[in-house]
Amino acid sequence: MDDVTDAAAQKPTPDSVSVSDALSDALSVSVPASLGDAPPDPAVMRRQYRSTPLLETDLAPTPMDQFARWFLQATSAGVAEPNAMVVATATPDGRPSSRTVLLKQYDSRGFVFFTNYASRKGREITANPFVSLLFPWHPIGRQILVTGQAHRVGRDETAAYFRSRPHGSQLGAWASDQSTVIGSRQELLGRYEELATRYPEGEQVPAPAQWGGYRVVPDSVEFWQGHENRLHDRLRYAADGEGWRVERLAP
Ligand SMILES: Cc1cc2nc3c(=O)[nH]c(=O)nc-3n(C[C@H](O)[C@H](O)[C@H](O)COP(=O)(O)O)c2cc1C
C-alpha cells in the first residue's frame, strides 16, 4: 500500500472541526447466507502492509494537528466511517469494557463524542475518567491510539449538537435507556412510536438530561503505520509540561 499523501492534508488544524452529519450515509447491509462452508482459519489470515516510513520529521507540532492530517487522508482514501472509534473505559477496580462511538468534533482541546451519561460507559467514566480511544483504519494500515481523561462538555455544546441531529436520532436518544436490560425489541419500538406522536417531524425535541458529550483530553496519542515484515512505525506524542515529547516505540 502506498502512503496516502495529499497536499491539502498539510493544512494546519482549524480551530475546531465538526465531523458533520452532512457526511453521513445510509448504510443498508445484507449479510449473505452461509453456504455451509467451514469458517476461515484466522491463524493463516495476514496482510503485508506496504507504505512509506513515518518519520519524526514528518510529524505536525501537536498531536491534534497530526490527527487532522491523518483524518483527512483516511477520508480521502475512502476508509468507511473514519470517525468511528473504540472507546475503552474501566471500573475503579480495573475491569475494562469497550465499544464503538462516533467522533463528532475535535480541536486542540481534544476529541468529542456523544452518548448517554447513564450508560455503562457513562457510569464507568463518572467513577474513573481515564479512557482510551482507538481509530482502527485497517484499509490503509493505520491506527491511532489515544489515552486521556474524559470530561463532560457544557450543556450548551450538547444542546447545539443535539439540535443538529436528524429528528429520528433525537427521538432514539429519548427512547433508549442505554445499557439497561429490556424485554423485547417491540418495547423499544413502542416507546419510539409514543415519542414520534408527541414530537412529530418538525417539532423541536429537547436533549434528554442524561444525554450529552464527552471531551477526551489526550495525554498521549500514538500514530501507527503498518509496514512489511511487521517493521511498523509507532510514533507517540506524550504530554510534557505545556508541550509534547515525541517518542518512537518498538513495533
Ligand atoms: C459504528 C458505530 C457507531 C456508534 N456510535 C455511537 C455513539 O456515537 N454514541 C453512543 O452512545 N453509541 C454509539 N454506538 C453504540 C455503542 O457501540 C454501544 O453499543 C452503546 O454506546 C452502549 O455502550 P455501553 O453499554 O458500553 O455504554 C455506535 C456503534 C457503532 C457500531
The ligand as a Gaussian input file, in Angstrom:
#p B3LYP/6-31G(d) Opt

LIG

0 1
 C      -20.316000       2.462000      14.087000
 C      -20.953000       2.654000      15.456000
 C      -21.119000       3.925000      15.952000
 C      -21.683000       4.130000      17.217000
 N      -21.764000       5.396000      17.690000
 C      -22.232000       5.602000      18.946000
 C      -22.198000       6.916000      19.520000
 O      -21.735000       7.895000      18.915000
 N      -22.688000       7.056000      20.781000
 C      -23.173000       6.004000      21.506000
 O      -23.610000       6.202000      22.642000
 N      -23.202000       4.756000      20.996000
 C      -22.735000       4.530000      19.741000
 N      -22.714000       3.246000      19.215000
 C      -23.240000       2.143000      20.060000
 C      -22.139000       1.725000      21.061000
 O      -21.178000       0.908000      20.420000
 C      -22.716000       0.987000      22.296000
 O      -23.496000      -0.122000      21.919000
 C      -23.560000       1.896000      23.175000
 O      -22.998000       3.188000      23.302000
 C      -23.710000       1.292000      24.575000
 O      -22.416000       1.093000      25.140000
 P      -22.194000       0.792000      26.704000
 O      -23.338000      -0.099000      27.144000
 O      -20.882000       0.089000      26.765000
 O      -22.196000       2.106000      27.420000
 C      -22.146000       3.011000      17.969000
 C      -21.966000       1.718000      17.453000
 C      -21.376000       1.551000      16.217000
 C      -21.163000       0.148000      15.713000

